Amino acid sequence: MTDRRAAFRALHHTGRPLLLPNAWDHASAAALAARGHPAIGTTSLGVAAAAGRPDGAAATGAETLALARRLARLPVLLTVDVEAGFADDPATVAGYVAELAGLGAVGINLEDGRADGTLADPECTADKIAAVKAAVPDLFVNARTDTWWLGVTDPLPQTLARARAYRAAGADGIFVPGVVDLPTLRMLTERIDAPLNALYQPGGPGPDELGRVGVARVSTGSLLFRAALAAAVAAADAVRAAGFTAPPGLPSYAEVQGLVPADGG
């Protein structure tokens, strides 16, 4: 596992952003791995929605753990979105993450946004990060701050202060979703001493543009799950209306079956 975690860490220092697609079940992760993505994340929204539970409400700890167990056998590096750790107590969060690490996860995404739309106290998030790093020192902890995502007033000072606190606690990377303009992202990459993770947004800068301002990692977040949902509904509507024309790349039954391990495990 030490080699796998080192390999994941190295993907943040190649000179080009790591494109991290986010899966929500075994089929989506296996299909992405088959397309050659070296690392895959999970999306908490996709996992929660697929289970009929709310996102960001610490309601899917069991589902996330079960998914990590299913994905552990795939030939890909796995980092897991654990929302805010599914608990308030740092020791409980560390124990949960240690279990994920034992299954083969090489990293986690840990956020400071709360279900009520406010930000957690930075010291609370920093304590969770420190506890996780004490339990699994070489696990890549991507600390997400939702300052921009939640639309706080004057987000830059808070972002930088939280990034410093999370780095001091041991965070390996900083994720600031919601920022799309390149000048701001360049400022963040220059003032945060850790690989910066940006969230890809349709119509926004692509990985190459983001890389030129110093972004080290680009996540798709819930985009792939939402795109799949939209495609499924559109296909059903087309069948009902006038008939469905298969789009290029539509996998066959056999191809989907081929994503499942031979022993069904």
N, C-alpha and C positions, 0 to 999 in steps of 0.2 A: 504493500500500500504506500510505503514511503516514496517509491519510484513513481507511482501513479499520481500522487499528490504533487510531487516535484514537477512532473510533466504538465499538470494542469496549471501550476504557478507559472511555468515557463511560457505558456500560451499567451500570457499577459505582457510579454516582453519581446515580441517578435518584430516590432516595427510596424505591424499592421494590426488593426483591432481584431480581437477574437469575436467572431460572430457566434453568439450563444442562442440557438433556437430553444424555445421552451415547450416541453411536451406535457401532456396531461394524463396519458395512459400508456400501456405497453405498446400498442400499435403505433401511436404517434412517435414515441421514442425510437422504436425499432426502425420505422421508416426513415427517420432523420439520420439515424446511425448508418443505415444502408446507403444513404446519399453522401456519406463521407464526412459528416460533421464529427470532429474529434471529441467534442464535448457538448453535453446537452444539459439544460436546466429544466426544472419543473416550473409550472405556473400555478400559483396558489388559487387564482380565480378558476382556472380550468379544472383543477382537482376538486375544488369545492362545488362548482356548478355541476360537475358530473355526478357528484355524490348527493346533490340536492341540499347542499348546506351553504351558508353565507361565507363569503370570503372575508378575511381579515378579522374574524371574530373568535379565533382560537378553537374552531369547531371541527377541524379536520386533521388533528394530530395523528389519529389512528389510520386514516386513509392515506396520509402522506407517507407514513412509515410502511404501510403495505405496498404502496407504489414503489418506493425505494427498494423494497425486497424483490419485487418483480423485475425491476430494471437492472438489478445488480449483475445479472448474467450477460447483459449486452456488451459488445466490444466498444465501449465508449466511456469517457470520463463523465461522471454524474455529479452535478451540484444541485442541491435541494432548496427550494423556497420554503422556509419554515415560518413565514409571516414574522411575528414578534417573538417567536420561540414557543408558542402555544402555552405559555405560562408566564407569570410575573416573577417567580422566584428564580434567581440565577442558577442555583444548583440544580433545580428541576430542568431548566433549559439545557444545561450542560449534560445532564444525564440522558436527555432525549437525543441531543446531537451526537453524543458518544455512541448511542445505539445506531444511528444512521451511519456514522463512520465505520462501525463494525460490519455493516452490510456492504460497504464499499464506496460510500459517498466520499468525494474528494473535496467538497466544499459545501457551504450553505450561503443563503441569502437571508440576512436578519434585518428587519426594518424597525423604524421608530414611529411609524404612523399607527394610530389607534382606530378602532372601529367607529368611534364617535366623531372622527374627522379632525382630531387634535393630535398633537405630537406628544410622545412620551417624554418624560424628563430625561435629558441626555445622560445623567449619571446612572439611571436605571438601565438604559441600553448599554452603556459602557460596562456596567457590572456584569451583564449577561455575556458580553463579548469576552471579558476577562475570564469568566468562569468556563466558557467554551474552550478558549485557548489553553487554559490550565489543564483541561480534560483531554484535549486532542491538539497538541501544539502545532502539528504540521497541517492541520485542516485549513483550507482557504476560507476565511470569513469575509464575505462581501457585506459591508455594513451599509444599509440603505437609509438615507435620510429623506423624508418626504416634505421638506421645506417648500420646494417648488410645487410638488405634486398636490399639496393641500392648499396652495395659494396663500401662504403666510405673507404678511406685510414685510417688505424689505428682506427677501429671503437670503441674500448673499452673506451678511454677517452671521446669521444663524447657521447657515450651511457650513461655513468655514469653521466656526466654533465647534459644531458637532463633529465635523470631520477630524479636527484635532483631538477631541476627546475620544473618539472611537479608535483612532490610530494609536493613541497613548495606551488604550486598553488592549491593543493587539490586533485590531482589524487589519486585514491584508489588502483590501480594496474598498473603495467608496463608490456607492451607487447613488446618483442624483437623478431620479426620473422626473420628467416634466420639462426639462430644459431642452430646447431645440435650436436656439440661435447659436451660431458658431462662435461669435465673440465671447459670449458668456461661458461657453464650454471651454474655450481656450484659457480664459481667466481661471476657471476652476482647475484645469489640468496644471497650470503654472503654480497655483497656490496650495494645492493638496499634494502631499508627498506620498502618494499611493496611486496604483492604477485606478483610473476613473472609468466607471461603467455608465454608459448612456443608454437610454431606452429608445429603440427605433420607433418612430411614429410615421405613419403613411403621409407622404408629401414632405416629410422633413429630410434632413441631410442623410445620405447613405453612408455605409461604413468607410468608404474611401475618404469622403469629406470629413467625417468625424475623426478619422485617423490623422488627417493633416493638422488638426488642432490639438492632438495629443491624447485623444480618447483611446483607452486600451481594450475596452470590451463593449460590445453592443448587444444588448438583449432584445428579444422580440416580445417578452412579457406575455400577456394574454392574447396578443394579436393572432397567432396561428389558431388558437382555440376558437376565437370569435370568427375568423375567416372560415374555418371548417363548419361552424354552426350556420353561418350565412349561406355557404355553398350547399349544405344539406337542405335547408329550407327552400332555396332557389330551385334545386333539383325537384323537390316535391311539387312546388308550384308549377314548374314546367311540365311535369308529367300530367298534372291535373288539367292544365290549360290546353296544351297542344302536342305534347310529346317531348321527350328529353333527348337531346343530342349529347353524347358522351364527350366531355372535354378532353383535350390532349393530356395524356399521362394518367387517365383514370385507371387505378389498379384493378386487375382482375381478381376474381374470387381466389384463384390459386396463388396469386402474388400476395394477397393479404394473409392467406393461410401460411405462406412461407415465412411470414414474420414471427410465427409462433415457434418456440423451441420444439424440437422433435419429440421430446418426452412430455411436452405440455407443462413443464415446470415454470 
